[in-house]
Amino acid sequence: MVAGGYSMRNYLLKIVYLMAALGFSGASGAVDFQVNDFGDAGDSNLDDGVCATVGQKCTLRAAVEQARKIPGARIVLPDGLYELSSGKDIRISSNLTIEGGGPDKVVVSGKNLSRVFSVVNGASVTISGITIADGKAYNGGGIAVLRAKLALVNSIISKNRSDKHGAGLYISLGMASIDDSVISGNEADGPGGAVYITGKDSWLALYGSRLENNISTSGGGIYCDISGRVHLEKATFKGNRSTGVNTADGGGAIYNRQCTVSLSQVEFGENSAGKRGGALFNAAKGEFTIGRSSFSGNTAKGDGGAIYSDGSLEMQRVYLLKNSGAYGSALYDAGESRVVLVTAADNRSGKDGGAIYHNSSGAMTLKYSTIAKNDGGNIVNEAGSLEADSSLIADAVNGSDCVGGITSAGYNLDSDGSCSLTGTGDKSSVNPLLIATQDVNGYEPGSGSPAIDSGSTDCPILDQRFHTRSGQCDIGAFEAGGAIAQAGTISFKQPARMAREDDGVVTVTLTRSMGSDGNVSVRYQDDPMGTARSNFDFDDFDGVLEWSDGQSGDKTFQIRIIPDGIPNERIESIKMFLSDSRGGADIGAIRTAVLDIVDAGAQFGELAFESGSYIVSESDGSLSVTVKRSNGDVGRVSVKYATSDKKATAGQDYQAVSGTLVFADRETEKSVVIPIIDNNSKDGNRTFTIELSDITGGAEPGRFSSATVTISDDESGDDGVTSGGGAGTTNGTSSASSGGGGGGGSPGVVLLLALSGILLGRTVKRM
């Protein structure tokens, strides 16, 4: 009997976890908890390092409880429904990862009894591949992030409720990034149906995700309260509702009370508000920047069918189509705004300002835009300054093109003379002969239109839809007859690299490729989800890089590393991302990058094949080639590999392979398996090579960057070459085992495997 009454299984598992702590945990260094029970029982002993309930099962709750003493633990959930029957949320207070097999396969439910997850106490948590559903709480029915960090990937937050804020996700003094996820069907009795964010330095980034059919009194999708930052990119907001009917209520999709919010390539469709801002409500202290986005079919019972803004608003390359409201069905501007390369068409007002209603002491600027065919008139300037420049304002329905004073900066056009245009190049009371565009929604000048070649000479090189211009620019947002520009993509040149703490300044490279039409730019900035602390481990950075028309290739920016003098630190990661691409260039495949900071003097290692030559028999079927990392193992490094023919021919004698090997921090060995083809003919021994290239992360090439593989012909009889055997080498030649075996392991690994075998093969009864 083991002291304390533990089973032999628990005793052996303790040894396994002790070995993991001593460095025998394998390549990743992280401890895995494999959940094997759908129940909600807690762990029976929080001090034994074993995920086990009283019934000797590993539940999700028990795994999270045990993970508190193991930073960076990884919890894996088998497919199924996990119900929190205890009426208590799962509280996460340590750095960990929870992984499911997909949101359609793994569901964690609060059973409408409690919140599902709370992330607290500075924890940094990644959740992927699960659905979080049926949670209920005062704030944050699905997840609450309180002074902590959450990364949500390929997951769903649905059907959660809150009595007050943020039914799906509540963020207070915390940070969250949401990638490729869905937040839908959540309902709050207060603001923030899907997400509520508040507190100084709180931060939300959402990429490639959808917010659908969420409901609240204000901000049916997102409500940003105080001092937060929000960035949304390639997202969709559809069918979200704000039900409040007070003057300050609104924002069917987003309500920005006093935050800084930026959007790029976001679609807003069929969102609604009981009062103002069918899609967006921007309050007096809010700042909103919108680029390359669209608003279609949004409705408000009050002002601003698509957008109501009382704060600072900038829009560029935005479509406002078929929205409806009382005043200003596309935009009600009660603050200060700049509207550039925007199309507002086919919107319908119940009163005035079918497209735009400006009523503010602040200024509104309208440039290179098309405001056309809106029901209830096109533009109303009730109060304040409204300046139009190179814009087309025409074909109003049930109203005039303009009501109120409009200041012309030149090169504008109206169709009924109501805008009183007298500036240079203005055309008043003329028919622009608009036709529907073929590639996007909106209108462009048709053949013979007076708007063609009548614009200013200093207009943007590309029109709203990124078509090239020919000759003098056309008036308005679209260029008739323009060709689709090849503006290219912008991305980081490397996804990951290393730097020592004493390196001082590190240069990061972005590259524009696959096109060079137009002036383009992209914003780069640090991602607060990284473990390195801004202005402590590195200087905070946020900037813009620009490429001129016809220019491609590399641009750089620099990051200053701050030595903190703390010895033997864990790797600290600076995460960074690209956003707000302008001018037509898209953000490329490498949108995010990581710079890992290590201690001064850290060694990243050398990467090389274990041997310079290998021998394999045709009949072996495959050859496993080992790449080793020596003379240092700090940080994440990578290397590309590829085979090439000599006397052997790919597809006949062997299967060509290529790819990238990624070594995690402290990881020292990787293998490449090469399929060998037995052609059943006597054609003698043949050779091919496998080579390493493009090492990243600070590692260097080792002794054997290239290796020659000899395929022994097993139909030719004894030819003096022997294949098979172990992994021993002589003069750099390895007689390699087939299938990737061979090579001894450390005694710790052997013992770990032996103990695992005991655990899997035996059941020891309690005594």
C-alpha positions in Angstrom: 0.0 0.0 0.0 1.2 3.5 -0.9 1.3 5.9 2.0 -1.6 8.3 2.2 -4.1 5.8 0.6 -3.3 6.7 -3.0 -3.6 4.1 -5.7 -0.5 2.8 -7.4 -1.8 4.7 -10.6 -1.6 8.0 -8.8 1.8 7.2 -7.3 3.2 6.4 -10.8 1.6 9.5 -12.3 3.3 11.6 -9.7 6.6 10.1 -10.8 5.7 10.9 -14.4 4.9 14.5 -13.5 8.1 14.8 -11.4 10.1 13.7 -14.4 8.3 16.2 -16.6 9.3 18.9 -14.1 12.9 17.7 -14.3 13.0 18.0 -18.1 11.8 14.7 -19.3 8.5 16.0 -20.8 9.5 15.7 -24.4 9.9 18.4 -27.1 7.2 20.9 -26.2 8.0 21.2 -22.5 4.3 21.6 -21.7 2.3 19.2 -19.6 -0.9 17.8 -21.2 -4.1 17.1 -19.4 -6.2 14.7 -21.4 -9.8 15.1 -20.2 -11.7 11.8 -20.1 -14.9 12.6 -18.4 -17.8 15.0 -19.3 -18.8 15.6 -15.7 -18.2 18.7 -13.6 -16.5 17.3 -10.5 -13.4 19.1 -9.1 -10.0 17.6 -8.5 -9.7 15.4 -5.4 -6.2 16.6 -4.4 -4.8 19.9 -5.7 -1.3 19.1 -4.4 -0.6 15.8 -6.2 -0.1 17.0 -9.8 -2.7 14.5 -11.0 -5.9 15.4 -12.8 -8.2 13.1 -10.9 -11.6 13.5 -9.3 -12.7 11.3 -6.4 -13.9 8.9 -9.0 -10.5 8.9 -10.6 -11.6 10.8 -13.7 -10.1 13.9 -15.3 -12.8 16.5 -15.9 -12.3 19.9 -17.5 -12.7 21.6 -14.1 -10.2 19.2 -12.5 -7.7 19.8 -15.3 -8.0 23.6 -14.9 -7.5 23.3 -11.1 -4.4 21.2 -11.5 -3.0 23.5 -14.2 -2.6 26.4 -11.7 0.7 24.9 -10.6 2.0 24.2 -14.2 2.4 27.4 -16.2 1.6 26.8 -19.9 -0.3 23.6 -19.4 -2.3 22.2 -22.4 -5.7 20.7 -21.8 -7.3 18.6 -24.5 -11.0 17.9 -24.7 -12.4 14.9 -26.5 -15.6 15.4 -28.6 -18.8 15.8 -26.6 -20.9 17.9 -24.3 -19.4 19.2 -21.1 -22.1 20.6 -18.7 -21.3 22.7 -15.7 -23.9 21.2 -13.3 -22.4 22.6 -10.2 -23.7 26.1 -10.8 -20.2 27.6 -10.7 -18.1 28.9 -13.5 -14.6 27.4 -14.3 -12.1 30.0 -13.0 -8.8 30.1 -14.8 -6.0 31.9 -13.0 -2.9 30.5 -14.7 -1.5 30.5 -18.2 -2.9 27.6 -20.2 -4.4 26.4 -23.4 -7.7 24.6 -23.8 -8.1 22.7 -27.1 -11.1 21.0 -28.7 -11.6 19.2 -31.9 -13.9 21.9 -33.4 -16.8 24.0 -32.2 -19.2 21.6 -33.9 -17.8 18.7 -31.9 -17.0 20.1 -28.4 -19.5 22.1 -26.4 -19.0 23.5 -22.9 -22.3 24.5 -21.4 -23.2 26.5 -18.4 -26.7 24.9 -18.4 -28.1 28.4 -17.8 -26.9 28.0 -14.2 -23.6 29.9 -14.3 -21.0 31.7 -16.4 -18.9 29.2 -18.3 -15.3 30.6 -18.0 -13.7 33.4 -16.0 -10.1 34.3 -16.9 -8.5 36.3 -14.0 -5.4 37.3 -12.1 -3.2 38.2 -15.0 -3.6 34.8 -16.7 -2.9 34.4 -20.4 -5.3 31.8 -21.9 -5.9 30.4 -25.3 -9.1 28.6 -26.1 -9.6 26.9 -29.5 -12.0 24.5 -31.2 -14.9 24.6 -28.8 -18.4 26.1 -28.4 -19.2 28.1 -25.2 -22.9 28.1 -24.7 -25.8 28.5 -22.3 -23.9 30.5 -19.7 -25.7 33.0 -17.5 -24.3 35.7 -15.2 -24.7 39.4 -14.2 -21.7 40.3 -16.5 -20.3 38.0 -19.1 -22.6 34.9 -19.4 -20.1 33.1 -21.7 -16.7 34.4 -20.6 -15.4 37.1 -18.3 -11.9 38.4 -18.8 -10.9 40.3 -15.7 -7.4 41.8 -15.6 -6.2 39.0 -17.8 -5.7 38.0 -21.5 -7.8 35.7 -23.7 -7.1 34.4 -27.2 -10.1 32.7 -28.8 -9.5 30.8 -32.0 -11.9 28.8 -34.2 -14.6 28.8 -31.6 -18.2 29.8 -31.0 -19.8 31.8 -28.2 -23.6 31.3 -28.4 -26.9 31.5 -26.5 -25.4 33.0 -23.4 -27.3 35.6 -21.2 -26.3 38.4 -18.9 -28.4 40.4 -16.5 -26.3 43.5 -17.3 -23.2 43.6 -19.5 -21.7 41.5 -22.3 -23.7 38.3 -22.6 -21.1 36.5 -24.7 -17.9 38.1 -23.6 -17.2 40.6 -20.8 -13.8 42.4 -20.7 -12.8 44.6 -17.8 -9.2 45.9 -17.6 -8.3 43.0 -19.8 -7.4 42.0 -23.4 -8.9 39.6 -25.9 -8.2 38.6 -29.4 -10.8 36.6 -31.4 -9.8 34.9 -34.7 -12.0 32.9 -37.1 -14.8 32.6 -34.5 -18.5 33.2 -34.3 -20.4 35.0 -31.5 -24.1 34.6 -32.0 -27.5 34.4 -30.4 -26.4 36.0 -27.1 -28.7 38.4 -25.2 -27.9 41.0 -22.5 -30.5 42.9 -20.5 -28.0 45.9 -20.5 -25.4 46.9 -23.1 -23.2 44.6 -25.2 -25.1 41.6 -26.5 -22.0 39.8 -27.8 -19.1 41.7 -26.2 -18.8 44.4 -23.5 -15.4 46.1 -23.0 -14.4 48.6 -20.3 -11.5 50.0 -18.5 -8.2 51.8 -19.2 -5.9 49.9 -21.6 -8.6 47.3 -22.2 -8.2 45.9 -25.7 -10.1 43.8 -28.2 -9.0 42.6 -31.7 -11.3 40.6 -33.8 -10.2 39.1 -37.1 -12.1 36.9 -39.7 -15.0 36.4 -37.3 -18.8 36.9 -37.4 -21.1 38.5 -34.8 -24.7 37.5 -35.6 -28.2 37.9 -34.1 -27.0 39.2 -30.7 -29.4 41.5 -28.7 -28.9 44.2 -26.0 -30.3 47.6 -25.1 -27.2 49.3 -26.7 -24.5 47.8 -28.8 -26.2 44.6 -29.9 -22.8 43.3 -31.1 -20.1 45.2 -29.2 -20.3 47.9 -26.5 -17.1 49.7 -25.8 -17.5 51.8 -22.6 -14.4 53.6 -21.2 -10.9 54.1 -22.6 -10.7 50.8 -24.5 -9.2 50.1 -27.9 -11.0 48.0 -30.5 -9.8 46.8 -33.9 -12.0 44.7 -36.2 -10.8 43.3 -39.5 -12.4 41.0 -42.1 -15.4 40.6 -39.9 -19.2 40.4 -40.4 -22.0 41.9 -38.3 -25.4 40.7 -39.3 -28.8 40.7 -37.6 -27.7 42.2 -34.3 -30.2 44.4 -32.5 -30.2 47.3 -30.0 -33.6 47.4 -28.4 -33.3 50.5 -26.2 -35.5 53.5 -27.1 -33.9 56.3 -25.1 -32.0 59.1 -26.8 -28.6 57.6 -25.7 -29.5 54.1 -26.9 -28.5 52.6 -30.2 -25.8 50.8 -32.2 -27.4 47.7 -33.5 -23.9 46.3 -34.2 -21.5 48.5 -32.3 -21.8 51.2 -29.6 -18.7 53.3 -28.9 -19.1 55.4 -25.8 -15.5 56.7 -25.3 -13.1 54.3 -27.0 -10.9 54.3 -30.0 -12.3 51.9 -32.6 -10.9 51.0 -36.0 -12.5 48.9 -38.7 -11.1 47.5 -42.0 -12.9 45.2 -44.4 -16.0 44.8 -42.2 -19.5 44.1 -43.5 -22.6 45.3 -41.6 -25.9 43.9 -42.8 -29.4 43.9 -41.5 -28.5 45.2 -38.0 -31.2 47.4 -36.3 -31.6 49.9 -33.5 -34.7 50.9 -31.5 -33.4 54.4 -31.5 -30.2 55.6 -33.2 -27.5 54.1 -35.3 -28.8 50.9 -36.9 -25.3 49.6 -37.3 -23.0 52.0 -35.4 -23.4 54.6 -32.6 -20.4 56.8 -32.0 -20.9 58.9 -28.8 -19.4 62.4 -28.2 -16.1 61.1 -26.8 -15.7 58.2 -29.2 -13.2 58.0 -32.1 -14.1 55.8 -35.1 -12.0 55.0 -38.2 -13.7 52.9 -40.9 -11.9 51.7 -44.0 -12.9 49.4 -46.9 -16.2 48.4 -45.3 -19.8 48.2 -46.3 -23.2 48.9 -44.6 -26.3 47.5 -46.3 -29.9 47.0 -45.1 -29.4 48.4 -41.6 -32.3 50.2 -40.0 -32.9 52.6 -37.1 -36.2 53.9 -35.8 -34.5 57.1 -35.0 -31.5 58.9 -36.6 -28.7 57.3 -38.6 -30.0 54.2 -40.3 -26.5 52.9 -40.7 -24.3 55.3 -38.6 -25.0 57.8 -35.9 -21.9 59.8 -34.9 -21.6 62.5 -32.3 -17.8 62.1 -32.0 -14.9 61.9 -34.4 -15.4 59.9 -37.5 -13.2 59.1 -40.5 -14.5 56.9 -43.4 -12.5 55.9 -46.5 -13.7 53.6 -49.3 -17.0 52.7 -47.6 -20.3 51.6 -49.2 -23.5 52.8 -47.6 -26.4 51.1 -49.4 -30.1 50.6 -48.8 -30.1 51.6 -45.2 -33.1 53.3 -43.6 -33.8 55.7 -40.7 -35.6 58.8 -39.7 -33.0 61.5 -40.5 -29.7 60.6 -42.2 -30.3 57.1 -43.3 -26.7 56.4 -44.3 -25.0 58.8 -41.8 -26.3 61.2 -39.2 -23.3 63.4 -38.3 -23.6 65.3 -35.0 -19.9 65.5 -34.5 -16.9 66.0 -36.8 -16.3 63.8 -39.8 -14.2 63.2 -42.9 -15.7 61.1 -45.7 -13.4 60.1 -48.6 -14.1 57.8 -51.5 -17.5 56.8 -50.2 -20.7 55.7 -52.0 -24.1 56.4 -50.4 -26.9 55.2 -52.6 -30.4 53.8 -52.5 -30.9 54.7 -48.8 -34.3 55.7 -47.6 -35.2 58.3 -45.0 -38.5 58.6 -43.2 -38.0 62.3 -42.9 -35.0 64.2 -44.4 -31.5 63.4 -45.4 -31.9 60.2 -47.3 -28.1 59.7 -47.3 -26.4 62.3 -45.0 -27.8 64.6 -42.3 -25.2 67.0 -40.8 -26.2 68.8 -37.6 -23.2 69.9 -35.7 -20.9 72.8 -34.9 -18.1 70.5 -36.1 -17.0 70.3 -39.7 -17.8 67.7 -42.2 -15.6 67.1 -45.3 -16.9 65.1 -48.3 -14.2 64.1 -50.9 -14.2 62.0 -54.1 -17.6 60.5 -53.2 -20.8 59.7 -54.9 -24.1 60.5 -53.1 -26.9 59.4 -55.4 -30.5 58.1 -55.7 -31.4 58.4 -52.0 -35.0 58.6 -51.0 -35.7 61.7 -48.9 -33.0 63.8 -50.5 -29.3 63.3 -50.7 -27.7 65.7 -48.2 -29.1 68.0 -45.4 -26.7 70.4 -43.7 -28.8 71.6 -40.7 -25.9 73.3 -38.9 -22.2 73.7 -39.1 -19.7 73.5 -42.0 -20.1 70.9 -44.8 -17.4 71.1 -47.5 -17.7 69.1 -50.7 -14.7 68.3 -52.9 -14.7 66.4 -56.2 -18.0 64.7 -55.3 -21.1 63.7 -57.3 -24.4 64.5 -55.6 -27.3 63.6 -57.9 -30.6 62.0 -58.7 -32.3 62.5 -55.3 -35.7 60.8 -54.8 -38.5 62.7 -53.0 -36.2 65.5 -52.1 -33.3 67.7 -53.3 -29.7 66.9 -53.8 -28.8 69.4 -51.1 -30.6 71.3 -48.3 -28.7 73.9 -46.4 -25.4 75.6 -47.2 -22.7 73.6 -48.9 -19.2 74.9 -49.4 -17.6 73.8 -52.6 -13.8 73.1 -52.8 -14.3 72.6 -56.6 -15.0 69.8 -59.1 -18.4 68.8 -57.7 -21.6 67.9 -59.7 -25.2 68.1 -58.7 -28.2 67.2 -60.9 -30.8 69.8 -59.7 -28.9 72.9 -58.8 -29.8 72.7 -55.1 -26.2 72.5 -53.9 -25.5 76.0 -55.3 -22.1 74.9 -56.7 -19.9 77.8 -57.9 -16.4 76.5 -57.3 -13.7 75.8 -59.9 -14.7 72.9 -62.2 -18.2 72.6 -60.6 -21.1 71.4 -62.7 -24.5 72.3 -61.5 -27.9 71.1 -62.6 -26.6 68.5 -65.1 -27.6 64.9 -65.6 -24.7 62.6 -64.7 -26.1 59.7 -66.7 -25.4 57.2 -63.9 -25.5 53.5 -64.5 -25.3 50.6 -62.0 -21.8 49.2 -61.6 -21.2 45.7 -62.7 -18.6 44.5 -60.1 -19.9 46.2 -56.9 -23.0 47.9 -55.7 -23.3 51.6 -56.6 -23.4 53.9 -59.6 -20.8 55.1 -62.0 -20.9 57.7 -64.9 -22.3 56.1 -68.1 -21.2 56.9 -71.6 -21.3 60.6 -72.4 -21.7 61.6 -68.7 -20.5 65.1 -68.0 -18.7 63.7 -64.9 -16.2 61.8 -67.0 -12.7 63.4 -67.2 -14.1 66.5 -65.3 -12.5 65.9 -61.9 -9.5 67.5 -60.2 -6.0 66.6 -61.3 -4.9 65.7 -57.7 -7.4 62.9 -57.1 -6.2 59.5 -55.7 -4.5 57.3 -58.3 -7.1 54.5 -57.8 -10.9 55.0 -57.4 -13.0 53.7 -54.6 -13.1 50.1 -55.9 -9.3 50.2 -56.7 -9.7 50.7 -60.4 -7.0 52.7 -62.3 -7.7 56.1 -63.7 -7.1 57.2 -67.3 -6.6 60.8 -68.3 -8.2 63.4 -66.0 -10.2 61.9 -63.1 -13.9 61.5 -63.2 -16.1 63.3 -60.6 -17.2 61.1 -57.8 -16.1 57.8 -56.3 -15.9 55.7 -59.4 -13.8 56.0 -62.6 -15.7 54.9 -65.7 -13.8 52.4 -67.7 -11.0 51.9 -65.3 -9.1 48.6 -65.0 -8.7 46.6 -61.9 -5.5 47.6 -60.2 -2.8 45.1 -59.2 -1.9 46.7 -55.9 -0.3 43.6 -54.4 -0.1 42.4 -50.8 1.9 43.5 -47.8 3.1 41.1 -45.1 5.8 40.5 -42.7 8.8 38.9 -44.3 9.3 36.5 -41.4 6.7 35.1 -39.0 9.1 34.6 -36.1 12.6 35.5 -35.0 14.7 35.8 -32.0 16.6 38.6 -30.3 18.9 38.8 -27.3 18.1 41.2 -24.5 21.3 43.1 -25.2 20.8 43.4 -29.0 19.5 47.0 -28.6 17.6 47.7 -31.8 16.0 45.0 -33.9 14.9 45.7 -37.5 11.6 44.1 -38.7 10.9 43.9 -42.5 7.6 44.1 -44.3 7.4 43.4 -48.0 5.0 44.4 -50.8 4.7 41.8 -53.6 2.4 40.6 -56.4 1.7 44.1 -57.6 2.7 47.7 -57.4 -0.3 49.8 -58.7 -1.2 52.8 -56.5 0.1 54.4 -53.4 -0.4 52.0 -50.5 0.2 51.8 -46.8 -0.2 49.6 -43.9 -0.2 50.1 -40.1 2.0 48.0 -37.9 1.7 47.9 -34.1 2.5 45.7 -31.1 -0.1 43.3 -29.9 -0.7 43.5 -26.1 -1.4 39.7 -26.1 2.4 39.1 -26.1 4.2 38.2 -22.9 6.8 41.0 -23.2 5.7 44.2 -21.5 5.7 47.4 -23.6 7.8 50.2 -22.2 9.5 47.7 -19.8 10.9 45.0 -22.1 10.6 47.1 -25.3 9.5 50.5 -26.5 5.9 50.5 -27.5 5.5 50.9 -31.3 2.7 51.9 -33.6 3.4 53.3 -37.1 2.7 53.3 -40.8 4.8 52.2 -43.8 4.1 53.5 -47.3 4.9 52.4 -50.8 4.4 54.8 -53.7 2.8 53.9 -57.0 5.0 51.5 -58.9 7.1 50.6 -55.8 7.3 47.1 -54.3 9.8 45.2 -52.2 10.9 45.7 -48.6 10.3 48.4 -46.0 11.5 48.3 -42.4 10.8 49.6 -38.9 12.7 49.2 -35.7 12.0 47.9 -32.2 14.1 49.0 -29.3 14.7 46.2 -26.7 15.1 47.3 -23.1 17.4 45.2 -20.9 15.7 44.6 -17.6 18.6 42.9 -15.8 16.6 40.0 -14.7 18.6 36.8 -15.1 17.3 33.4 -16.3 14.0 34.7 -17.5 11.6 32.7 -19.6 11.3 33.7 -23.2 9.3 37.0 -23.5 7.4 37.4 -26.8 6.7 40.6 -28.6 3.7 40.0 -30.8 2.9 42.4 -33.6 0.3 42.6 -36.4 -0.6 44.5 -39.5 -3.9 46.3 -40.1 -5.6 49.1 -41.9 -4.1 48.5 -45.4 -4.9 51.4 -47.6 -4.6 52.0 -51.4 -5.8 48.6 -52.5 -3.0 46.3 -51.2 -4.3 43.4 -49.2 -2.5 42.1 -46.1 -0.7 39.0 -47.1 -0.4 35.5 -45.5 2.0 36.6 -42.8 -0.3 39.1 -41.0 1.2 38.5 -37.5 4.7 38.0 -36.3 6.5 37.2 -33.1 9.9 38.5 -31.8 11.1 36.4 -28.9 13.4 38.1 -26.5 15.9 35.9 -24.7 18.7 36.5 -22.1 21.9 38.1 -23.2 24.3 35.5 -24.3 21.7 32.9 -25.1 22.6 30.4 -27.8 20.1 29.6 -30.5 22.0 26.6 -31.8 23.2 25.0 -35.0 20.9 22.9 -37.3 22.3 20.0 -39.2 21.7 16.5 -40.4 22.9 13.8 -38.0 25.1 12.4 -40.9 26.4 13.5 -44.2 25.3 10.3 -46.0 22.7 7.6 -45.6 22.1 4.2 -47.1 18.7 2.6 -47.5 17.4 -0.5 -49.2 14.6 -0.3 -51.8 12.6 -2.8 -49.8 12.7 -0.7 -46.6 9.9 1.5 -47.9 11.1 4.7 -46.3 14.0 6.5 -44.7 14.0 8.6 -41.6 16.6 11.4 -41.6 17.2 13.2 -38.3 18.0 17.0 -38.1 19.7 17.9 -34.8 20.0 21.2 -33.0 23.3 21.5 -31.1 25.4 24.1 -29.3 22.3 25.9 -28.1 18.6 25.3 -27.9 17.1 28.6 -26.8 13.9 29.8 -28.6 11.9 28.9 -31.6 13.9 28.3 -34.8 13.0 26.8 -38.2 14.7 25.4 -41.3 13.5 24.4 -44.7 14.4 21.1 -46.3 14.0 19.7 -49.8 15.2 16.6 -51.8 16.8 16.8 -55.2 17.8 14.2 -57.8 21.2 12.9 -58.6 21.2 9.4 -60.1 18.0 8.6 -58.4 14.8 10.1 -59.9 11.9 11.4 -57.8 8.7 9.6 -58.6 10.6 6.5 -59.8 13.1 5.7 -57.0 11.9 7.9 -54.1 9.1 10.4 -53.4 10.3 14.0 -53.3 9.7 15.8 -50.0 10.1 19.4 -48.9 8.8 21.5 -46.0 9.8 23.4 -42.9 10.9 22.0 -39.6 10.1 24.1 -36.5 12.0 23.6 -33.3 10.3 24.9 -30.2 12.3 26.3 -27.3 14.6 23.6 -25.9 13.7 21.2 -28.7 16.7 19.5 -30.2 15.6 16.9 -32.7 13.3 16.6 -35.7 12.9 13.9 -38.3 12.0 13.9 -42.0 10.6 10.7 -43.5 11.3 10.0 -47.2 9.3 7.3 -49.0 11.4 4.9 -51.0 10.0 3.2 -54.1 10.9 -0.4 -54.9 10.8 -0.6 -58.7 11.5 -4.4 -58.8 14.2 -4.1 -61.4 18.0 -4.4 -61.4 19.2 -0.9 -62.0 22.0 -0.6 -59.4 22.5 1.8 -56.6 21.1 5.3 -57.0 21.6 8.5 -55.1 19.8 11.7 -54.3 20.4 14.6 -51.8 18.4 16.3 -49.1 19.4 19.9 -48.2 18.7 22.4 -45.4 18.1 26.1 -46.2 16.6 29.3 -44.9 17.3 29.0 -41.2 15.3 31.4 -39.1 15.3 32.4 -35.4 19.0 33.1 -35.0 20.2 29.5 -35.4 23.2 28.8 -37.7 23.9 26.0 -40.1 25.9 23.1 -38.6 28.3 20.5 -40.1 26.0 18.6 -42.4 23.6 21.1 -44.2 23.4 18.6 -47.1 23.3 14.8 -47.0 23.5 12.2 -49.8 21.2 9.2 -49.7 22.1 6.0 -51.5 19.3 3.6 -52.4 20.6 0.0 -52.4 19.2 -2.1 -55.2 17.9 -5.2 -53.6 17.5 -7.0 -56.9 21.2 -6.7 -57.8 22.6 -9.1 -55.1 25.5 -8.3 -52.9 27.0 -5.1 -54.1 29.1 -4.2 -51.2 26.6 -1.9 -49.6 24.7 -3.0 -46.5 21.4 -1.3 -45.5 19.3 -1.5 -42.4 20.6 -1.7 -38.8 20.9 0.9 -36.1 21.7 4.6 -36.1 25.4 4.4 -35.6 27.6 6.4 -37.9 31.1 5.8 -39.3 33.0 8.7 -41.0 29.7 10.6 -41.4 27.9 7.7 -43.1 24.7 6.4 -41.4 23.2 2.9 -42.1 19.8 4.2 -41.2 16.8 2.4 -39.9 13.7 2.4 -42.1 10.5 4.0 -40.9 12.0 6.5 -38.6 13.2 4.3 -35.7 16.7 3.9 -34.4 18.7 6.1 -32.1 18.7 5.6 -28.4 16.7 7.7 -26.0 17.7 9.2 -22.7 17.2 7.0 -19.7 14.5 9.4 -18.5 12.5 9.0 -21.6 12.8 5.3 -21.5 11.7 5.3 -17.9 8.8 7.6 -18.7 7.7 5.2 -21.5 8.0 2.3 -19.2 5.9 3.9 -16.6 3.3 4.9 -19.2 3.2 1.3 -20.3 2.5 0.2 -16.7 -0.3 2.8 -16.4 -1.9 1.7 -19.6 -1.4 -2.0 -19.1 -2.2 -2.6 -15.5 -4.8 -1.7 -13.0 -3.7 -1.8 -9.3 -6.5 -2.2 -6.8 -6.7 0.0 -3.7 -5.6 -1.7 -0.6 
